[in-house]
Amino acid sequence: MVSECTAPLISLTNELEIVKTYLELGKTRFVERLDLTVNIQGDLAGKQIAPLMLLPFVENAFKHGVDKTVGQAWMSLDVCIKDCQVKFKLINGKSDEKENSKPIPSGIGLQNVKKRLMLLYPNTHELRISETDETFLVILNIELQNGSKYKLNEN
């Protein structure tokens, strides 16, 4: 993970492997208490994305959802790749405890991801984050570039 994040782009396959590994680690922490669904569709071949663009959303789902849920927790991740479009949808349940029902202020992780999206994918991404009393939902659509604008200056 450390070596991957030094490059301006990594393969989408590697980015999703990082996410899946994190999900599997999280699943081992919660054994049978986490109902996890992961669905990845489409052609990943040759697609590249900025490193660690998707992981902060999964980290937040654990931190603010699964970790705070006393009983059965759930999370669902759908990723659909079509042409150069990546559609990432993550939804998780929230704790129904009164102390955890207060709105959680947007942390630095989400702020950083939003800034990175604006810098790296200007006018080629859409991020929607919404929450209800019972769920937290992230929908991110990114139009991947061919990578030419991310090439490092070799001088």
Helices and strands as residue ranges (DSSP letters): G 4-6, E 10-11, H 12-30, G 31-33, E 34-42, E 48-49, H 55-61, I 62-66, E 73-82, E 85-93, G 98-100, H 108-120, E 125-131, E 135-143, G 148-150
